[in-house]
Amino acid sequence: MKFSPIAQNPLEWVALKAGLVPTPLAYSHFGFMLSKFLLEAVDKGVFEAIGRNNVSLAHIAGACSLNEKALKSLLGVLATMGLINYKNDSFFLTKKSKKWILKDSPESLYWLMMFDNRVCLKWMDNVGNFLETGQGLQYHNTFNEEEWFYYQKAMEAAASATSKEAVRKIPVPANASQMLDIGGAHGLYSVALCKKNPGLSSVILDLPAAVEKAKPILEKYTMGDRIKHRAGNVLTDDLGNEMYDLILMASVSHHFTNEENILVAKKAFTALKPGGVFTIMEVLRTDTIQYNGDMLSALGDFFFALSSTSGIWSLQEIKLWQKEAGFAPYKKSTFLTIPGYTAISARKESK
């Protein structure tokens, strides 16, 4: 997927094709404005104030304690994004805003946007230093309590759509009874898989601080004893011997080095029963730098290198971890909800 300027009339189309438009400004000058303006609108409660109603400027300003003149300018920007519409002196949300931004929507990304605005934007101040040193922030080691809260809520929001698709992408062995969810604090993948497979129970292994903030999230899904948290660290903890039918590691390997990912794969191999499946879910990095290539993949690689020092991995690298651990290739599935997100499953062959 790629973000790029879009012509809105024939003259602009000609200008773009002729190379007369300074397109780098779309990313540098206007890109950061669009991001910050939208995030502040979410943070200030603008979308919640409108909700599913048609409301006046004065209503929104009063509900959010905002200046009417400044708010009107902001609403103008949001309208150009296709997020807000205006008719008969009233503002109302478009379908995409109701689906993706309103807090009560089942597919809402509200908390991910809050995390971006209140936590991730600060990380951008470290980009220059990262380019000079190659040292990422290792943010899991620096989060305060409030940041852990926003992080877990953001991860829940991000997984709200992919977890529904995951049950079709992850091959669960027949009669599976035990699952290990590595780094799956919010528990949405475990919940989705356990609901589809009534005989399946799950243990979620994550860092102690993550478990503390994620417990209230998991409790909302009332899965009882079928899904339990275990505070720990997959890099140092013993995962046991032939205990699980399925081990899932979703959006975690980008925090680990190549050597650490091999270590986890070997631990997973030991912990799985014969015939068990080890699934890694990640946005994949392309093997080569490509002109006009996949922008989301490139952004993900740099972002996770900045935040965790590692970065995202290629399909070939992930398959090598699984092969080195002793797994046999099994299945690869690409998600629609997040472009480039892929489930790479390998199987521990029966003895």
C-alpha positions, 0 to 999 in steps of 0.5 A: 500500500502507498500514500500519494497525492491524488489529483482532484481535477483535470488540471491537477492531473496534468500538473502531476503527470508533468512533474510540476507538483512538488510531491515530496511536500505531500509527505514532509510538509503536509503529511505531518500536519494531517497526522497531528490535526487528526490525532488532536481531533480524536484526543480532544473528543471532536468525533465523540462530540458529533457521534451519530448525530447532526450537530452545530459548531457551537455544540461541538465547541461546547462539548470539547471546550474548544475555540469555535474559530479554531475548531471550524478550521480543524473541521475543514481539514477533517472534511477534506480527509472524508471524515466529516461532512457538513450540510444545513449548518450541521456537522456529521460523521462519515461512514468511515469515521463511525466505523474506525474512529468512534470509541464504541464501534467494534472496529474502532481504532480510537485507542491506537490514535490516542497512543500515537498522539500521547506516546508515539509522537514523542519518539519522533524526536529520537529519529536523528539520534537513531540514524546516527547511532542505530540505537532504538528506544527499546520502549518496553523498558521505558514505559511509565504506567500511563504509557503501558495503559495506552499501549495495551489499549492500542494493541487491543484496537489494532487486533480487533479486526485482525483477530477476526480474520486470524481464526481463518488464517491460523491452522489449529490442529485437530482436537487441539486443547492447549495454546500458548500466546506469546506476547498476546497480552490483550488476549484477542487472538486467544479469545477468537481462537478459543471461541472457534475451537471449544476444546481449546484453552490458552496461556498468554505469556507476556511481560509483567507490566503488560499483563497488569494493564491487559488483565481488565481488557481480557476480563471483558471477554468473560472466557473464565479459566480457558484463557489465563495470563502468565507474567514472564519473558519468553527469552528467559522462561522455560516454555516446557516440553510437549505441552501445547498444540498451537503456539502463536507469536503475533506482532512480537518478532519485530522487537527481537533480534535474529538470534532471539527469534531463533531462540524463541523458535527453538523453545516453541519446537520443544514446547509443542506436541508432535503435530503442533503448529507454530504461527508467526504473524507479522507485516513482512519486509521486502527483500530488496529496496524497491522504487515505488515499493510497499510503503507500509512495509518500509515504514514498519521496518524503520518504525520498529527499528527506531522503537525497538532496534530490531525492525520487521523481517522478510518471509525468508528470514522467518522461514529460516528461524522455523527451519533451524528450530526443526519445523517443517513448512506448513502454511502462509496466509496474507491478511486483508485487514492490514496490508502485508500482514501475514501468518507464517505457520510451521509444523512440528512433524509427528514422530 
